[in-house]
Amino acid sequence: MAVSDALDSGRAEVLRALLRDVTRRYDETESARDAKALAVEIRDIMSELDELEPPVVEKPKTPLDELRAKREARKTG
């Protein structure tokens, strides 16, 4: 999706479109100076996306969770 097409889809989609564009330019550049500048942009965009969409962290399973899962499996299976 082009950046201009993503405008109506919200900030996260605009950032994703920008990220695709910048990473494409990063892959195509042969200039070390340009690559460094693009890498900084990539990090900044990734940071903004992380702030908008915090990673989902699964809680570690406890023995009680495992017992519940086994009971549910018996009921449905």
Secondary structure as the mmCIF struct_conf table of DSSP 4:
data_model
#
loop_
_struct_conf.conf_type_id
_struct_conf.id
_struct_conf.beg_label_comp_id
_struct_conf.beg_label_asym_id
_struct_conf.beg_label_seq_id
_struct_conf.end_label_comp_id
_struct_conf.end_label_asym_id
_struct_conf.end_label_seq_id
HELX_RH_AL_P HELX_RH_AL_P1 VAL A 3 ALA A 6
HELX_RH_3T_P HELX_RH_3T_P1 LEU A 7 SER A 9
HELX_RH_AL_P HELX_RH_AL_P2 ARG A 11 GLU A 28
HELX_RH_AL_P HELX_RH_AL_P3 ALA A 32 LEU A 52
BEND BEND1 GLU A 53 GLU A 53
HELX_LH_PP_P HELX_LH_PP_P1 PRO A 54 VAL A 56
HELX_LH_PP_P HELX_LH_PP_P2 GLU A 58 THR A 62
HELX_RH_AL_P HELX_RH_AL_P4 PRO A 63 THR A 76
#
